[in-house]
């Protein structure tokens, strides 16, 4: 069972990963 706090943390992690992938794509 997820708490709201944990859900927010997971979403933040996913956003960070997506942002990283996007910046890496821009570098190439």
C-alpha positions as CSV (number, residue, x, y, z in Angstrom):
1,X,0.0,0.0,0.0
2,X,1.4,3.3,-1.1
3,X,1.3,6.4,1.1
4,X,0.9,9.7,-0.7
5,X,4.4,10.7,0.3
6,X,5.8,7.6,-1.3
7,X,3.8,8.0,-4.5
8,X,5.2,11.6,-4.8
9,X,8.7,10.2,-4.3
10,X,8.2,7.7,-7.0
11,X,6.8,10.2,-9.4
12,X,9.7,12.5,-8.7
13,X,12.2,9.7,-9.4
14,X,10.5,9.0,-12.7
15,X,10.5,12.7,-13.6
16,X,14.2,12.9,-12.9
17,X,14.9,9.8,-15.0
18,X,12.8,11.2,-17.9
19,X,14.6,14.5,-17.6
20,X,18.0,12.8,-17.6
21,X,17.1,10.8,-20.7
22,X,15.8,13.9,-22.4
23,X,19.0,15.9,-21.7
24,X,21.2,13.0,-22.8
25,X,19.2,12.8,-26.1
26,X,19.8,16.5,-26.6
27,X,23.5,16.1,-26.1
28,X,23.7,13.7,-29.1
